[in-house]
Amino acid sequence: MKVRAVAKDVGISSRKLRLVTNMVRGRKVDEALTILGFLPTPTARAVAKAIKSAAANAENNFQMSPAELTITAIFADQGRTLKRFRPQSRGRVSPILKRSSNITVFVE
């Protein structure tokens, strides 16, 4: 049975998150959390939090053993984008796009 967890509006762009999610796809939950613990990026913390949430959902809601769980699917989709503007010379503006993303994790 697949169990999922979704972390919404994570303040990191999905392009940066995909680099980390590709590293842990298909691994056991314990192994993935060990790998993420040694990565120095803040994206690793956000992905680890989503994986821990999926493992807790499987353990508490479906009585699955957390030691046997495997990450079957994990992906980072684009979330909402905050649009800000910075003034430039000659009365012009430049847009600043503050991107966010949604992390979805399936464990089985």
Stockholm file with secondary structure:
# STOCKHOLM 1.0

chainA/1-108         MKVRAVAKDVGISSRKLRLVTNMVRGRKVDEALTILGFLPTPTARAVAKAIKSAAANAENNFQMSPAELTITAIFADQGRTLKRFRPQSRGRVSPILKRSSNITVFVE
#=GR chainA/1-108 SS CCEEEEEEEESSCHHHHHHHHHHHTTSBHHHHHHHHHTCCSHHHHHHHHHHHHHHHHHHHHHCCCGGGCBEEEEEEEEEEEEEEEEECGGGCEEEEEEEEEEEEEEEC
#=GC SS_cons         CCEEEEEEEESSCHHHHHHHHHHHTTSBHHHHHHHHHTCCSHHHHHHHHHHHHHHHHHHHHHCCCGGGCBEEEEEEEEEEEEEEEEECGGGCEEEEEEEEEEEEEEEC
//
